[in-house]
Amino acid sequence: MEVTEQAETHGITGMLITAKEYKPIECNRIDNKKYAERTFIAQLTETHCRILAESFY
């Protein structure tokens, strides 16, 4: 996971987080891609962490 930059969604400011999920070797035969990538926009406050958006591809 990596926090890359500040982002805004639905008028709420948060941080853009990208995560790479590596696949087992046997799954790589189909598309030759070694990982799936997820992107989140999350807001962190004094009392909670709120996921504002998620993208998976």
Steps between C-alpha positions, in 0.01 A plus 500: 500500500610851427343839570566695183319834515206698631171436319137608514181303438138594569631839621700337784880524515699185568820322403553283191632155596618238250551134588646216292370151571740241360349188343617141541727376219233272349266799443757681285453263205176672396603866471873508592427771756664430834269716711157656526485869588252663737461874551324654798417851610486506879438769760677475836368702796574501872233232559471288184621403155236520226532346152350750253564313172662182368613387157616147413651381172 
